[in-house]
Amino acid sequence: MARGRRRAWWIVGGVLALLALGLGLGPLVYAALEEDAAAAPTVQAQPSDVELAPSTDGTWAIGPGSSAGYRVDEVLNGANVTVAGTTGQVAGSVAVQGGDMASAEVTVDVASISTDSGQRDAYFRSNVMDVATHPTATFTVQGPVDLPELSGTPVTVPVSGDLTLRGQTRPVQADLAVVRTAEGVEVSGAVPVVFSDFGISAPDLGFVRVEDRGQIEFLLELTM
């Protein structure tokens, strides 16, 4: 009888040990399986035989196919992973006058930004960005900004503007890549940010820690 009880305790102890091992290694296994997010989409050179849309002064609208989001480095139990969240809910316009960018405004629906993890997204929307109070983020440029002649080959256009995240607005700088396409104009870029500058606390949940800096990314399809 005593032997049977000892055997039962060995079994219970073994199960508890396996559970403890699983709890300890679980995040490590997850980190090992987690892959870095794909590179952000950027504008591409157009084929030489494509008839490009006319480039004229006027107001260009941000149309379907546009996207925006964020990219950060996440440390999960010592393993470094790059995380990117994106959304297609992007609106705004770019005004061109006399060959210069007179103004631009991009508005992003923060509540619709998603990654490959629903739990991460829920925490991002509520605890990090408080989308119930601040549902959108904006990037505005007040010109004039000199624009080179646009062709099917991407050109770089440095701009200064204001970025608003979680109700806080700060001046930022970014290099935009711009190219003419058959449908209009494509613009891509990334704005480096330090989250604490916007009153945003980077998550630190013990086994998961997010760096305090990252970037806001966007790809805009502009049409007249």
C-alpha positions in Angstrom: 0.0 0.0 0.0 2.8 2.4 1.0 4.6 1.5 -2.3 1.4 2.4 -4.2 1.2 5.8 -2.5 4.8 6.5 -3.2 4.3 5.7 -6.9 1.3 8.0 -7.0 3.3 10.8 -5.5 6.0 10.2 -8.1 3.4 10.5 -10.9 1.9 13.7 -9.4 5.4 15.2 -9.0 6.3 14.3 -12.5 3.1 15.9 -13.9 3.8 19.1 -11.9 7.4 19.2 -13.1 6.2 18.9 -16.7 3.7 21.7 -16.2 6.4 23.9 -14.6 8.7 23.2 -17.5 6.0 24.0 -20.0 5.2 27.3 -18.3 8.8 28.2 -18.3 9.6 27.1 -21.8 6.3 28.1 -23.4 7.3 31.7 -24.2 10.7 30.6 -25.4 9.1 28.1 -27.7 6.7 30.8 -29.0 9.7 33.1 -29.5 11.5 30.5 -31.4 8.5 29.9 -33.7 7.7 33.6 -34.1 9.1 35.1 -37.4 10.0 38.7 -38.1 7.3 40.6 -39.9 7.6 41.0 -43.6 9.3 44.1 -45.0 7.0 47.1 -45.4 5.6 47.6 -48.9 7.4 50.4 -50.9 7.0 52.1 -54.2 8.5 50.3 -57.2 10.0 51.4 -60.5 7.5 51.2 -63.3 8.1 49.1 -66.5 9.4 51.3 -69.3 6.4 50.4 -71.6 3.8 51.6 -69.1 1.9 54.8 -70.1 2.1 56.9 -67.0 -0.7 59.1 -65.7 -0.3 62.8 -66.3 1.2 64.6 -63.4 -0.6 67.9 -62.9 -1.4 70.4 -60.2 -4.5 69.7 -58.1 -5.7 67.7 -55.1 -4.8 64.0 -55.0 -7.0 61.7 -52.9 -5.6 58.7 -51.0 -7.4 55.8 -52.6 -7.9 52.0 -52.3 -4.8 49.9 -51.9 -3.2 52.3 -49.4 -2.0 51.0 -46.1 -0.4 52.3 -42.9 0.8 51.0 -39.6 3.6 50.6 -37.2 6.8 48.5 -36.8 8.6 47.8 -33.5 11.1 45.4 -32.0 9.7 43.1 -29.4 11.9 41.1 -26.9 10.2 37.8 -25.9 12.3 36.1 -23.1 15.5 37.3 -24.7 14.5 36.6 -28.3 14.3 39.6 -30.6 11.3 39.7 -32.9 10.2 42.5 -35.3 6.5 43.1 -35.2 4.4 45.1 -37.8 0.8 46.1 -37.6 -1.1 47.4 -40.7 -4.5 48.6 -41.8 -6.0 49.6 -45.1 -8.2 52.1 -43.4 -6.3 55.2 -44.6 -7.7 58.5 -45.8 -6.5 62.0 -46.7 -5.2 64.1 -49.6 -2.2 65.7 -51.1 -2.4 69.2 -52.7 0.1 70.1 -55.5 0.4 73.7 -56.7 3.0 75.0 -59.2 4.9 71.8 -59.0 5.2 72.0 -55.2 3.5 70.0 -52.5 1.4 72.6 -50.9 0.0 70.4 -48.2 -0.8 66.8 -47.2 -2.8 65.0 -44.6 -2.9 61.3 -43.9 -5.4 59.9 -41.3 -5.2 56.3 -40.1 -7.9 54.4 -38.3 -5.8 53.1 -35.4 -8.5 50.8 -34.1 -8.3 48.7 -37.3 -4.5 48.1 -37.2 -3.7 44.4 -36.7 -0.8 42.0 -36.5 -0.7 38.2 -36.4 -1.8 38.1 -32.8 -5.3 39.0 -31.6 -4.1 39.3 -28.0 -1.3 41.7 -29.0 -3.8 43.8 -31.0 -6.3 44.0 -28.1 -3.6 45.2 -25.7 -2.3 47.7 -28.3 -5.8 49.1 -28.9 -6.8 49.5 -25.3 -3.7 49.8 -23.1 -1.3 51.4 -25.5 -3.3 53.6 -27.9 -6.6 54.0 -26.0 -8.5 53.9 -29.3 -11.8 54.5 -27.5 -10.6 58.1 -26.8 -8.1 58.5 -29.7 -9.4 56.4 -32.6 -7.1 58.0 -35.3 -3.6 59.1 -35.9 -2.6 61.8 -38.4 0.4 62.9 -40.3 0.3 66.4 -41.8 2.7 68.3 -44.0 2.6 72.1 -44.5 4.4 73.1 -47.7 5.6 74.2 -49.9 7.8 71.2 -50.5 9.8 71.1 -53.7 8.9 68.2 -55.9 11.3 66.9 -58.6 9.9 65.9 -62.0 8.0 62.7 -61.3 8.5 59.7 -63.6 8.3 55.9 -63.4 11.6 55.9 -61.4 11.1 56.5 -57.7 12.6 59.8 -56.3 13.2 60.7 -52.7 11.4 63.8 -51.2 12.4 64.9 -47.7 9.5 66.5 -45.8 8.9 68.0 -42.4 5.5 67.6 -40.7 3.5 66.9 -37.6 2.6 63.5 -36.3 -0.3 63.0 -33.9 -0.5 59.8 -31.8 -2.8 59.3 -28.9 -3.8 63.0 -28.9 -0.2 64.2 -28.7 1.3 66.1 -31.7 5.1 66.3 -32.3 7.2 67.6 -35.3 8.8 64.8 -37.3 10.8 64.4 -40.5 10.6 61.7 -43.1 12.0 60.8 -46.5 9.2 59.9 -49.0 9.7 57.7 -52.0 7.5 58.9 -54.9 6.8 57.4 -58.3 4.3 58.0 -61.1 2.2 55.0 -62.2 -0.4 54.3 -64.8 -3.2 55.1 -62.3 -1.7 58.1 -60.6 1.1 58.5 -58.0 2.4 56.2 -55.3 4.1 57.4 -52.1 5.8 55.3 -49.4 7.7 56.3 -46.3 8.5 55.6 -42.7 8.5 58.1 -39.8 10.8 57.2 -36.9 9.2 57.8 -33.5 10.1 57.6 -29.8 6.9 56.5 -28.2 7.5 58.2 -24.9 7.6 61.6 -26.8 3.9 61.0 -27.4 3.1 59.9 -23.9 2.9 56.3 -24.9 4.3 53.7 -22.6 6.0 50.8 -24.4 4.6 47.5 -23.0 6.7 45.7 -20.5 4.9 42.6 -19.2 7.9 40.7 -17.8 8.5 38.0 -20.5 7.4 40.4 -23.2 9.1 43.8 -23.7 8.7 46.3 -26.5 11.3 48.9 -27.4 10.5 52.5 -26.8 11.2 53.4 -30.4 9.9 52.2 -33.8 8.4 53.7 -36.9 5.2 54.6 -38.6 5.0 53.2 -42.1 2.7 54.0 -45.0 2.1 53.2 -48.7 -0.3 55.7 -50.4 -2.1 55.3 -53.7 -2.9 58.8 -55.0 -5.5 59.5 -57.6 -7.1 62.6 -59.0 
